[in-house]
Amino acid sequence: MPTTLGYGDIHGLAHAIRLLLEYTDSSYKEKKYMMGDSPNYDRGHNAILCHIARKHNLCGETEEEKIRVDILENQSMDNLMQLAMICYIPEFEKVKPKYLEELPEKLTLYSQFLGKRPWFAGDEITFVDFLAYDILDLNCIFEPSCLDVFPNLKDFISRFEGLKKISAYMKSSQCLQGPLFGKSAMPGSLENTGEQPDSLDPPSFFLLVSTLFSSPRPHWLPFF
């Protein structure tokens, strides 16, 4: 039975999962949901990524690689949530300059951590490269010139997008280009990329993976 990935009709936290499912040739179907009452939450976004990654041996081989995976998994999620949260607060225009002011320091850490490696854990791709790509890509949408002084990060972006399966997916109609966040994101943030159904209301989006775990019921996973 194929995996079902369910999420609101936005980029959100599901984008890295979509990319990983495509890269691993996983059999899955995607179900896009309108906003409704939130169910009980019992699984998280990273739990899905880690499950897929373990299944396809994308968690690192050596102890050093696994440590690097652990570090970047947490760092990228912290940075993703920082960006997402400012897009939802009414004071967006006030806090945006401070975010942009601090962005080079954040990106410097990514650049230093990657160094001359092709992938963040080492010579082979791991699931955290999908997370890193997602946050770097979002920041490039937020501030298109943000990677200009980080050639190794720009090379990483090109390398990732050049992967055969990723490239094919991104060119397909199945690839969801936007919206990046929900309708309640502030005007001028990242809310207005792509179209979104009128009936999808403020942010309590969710993920559903129905066949990843040995439970008779589906597993619902929160966005915000």
Secondary structure, DSSP 8 states (H G I E B T S, - for coil): --EEEEEESSSGGGHHHHHHHHHTT--EEEEEE-----------HHHHHHHHHHHTT-S-SSHHHHHHHHHHHHHHHHHHHHHHHHTTSTTHHHHHHHHHHHHHHHHHHHHHHHTT-SSSSSSS--HHHHHHHHHHHHHHHHSTTTTTT-HHHHHHHHHHHTSHHHHHHHHSTTS----SS-TTS-TTTTTTSS---TT--SS--EEEESSSSS-SS-EEEE--
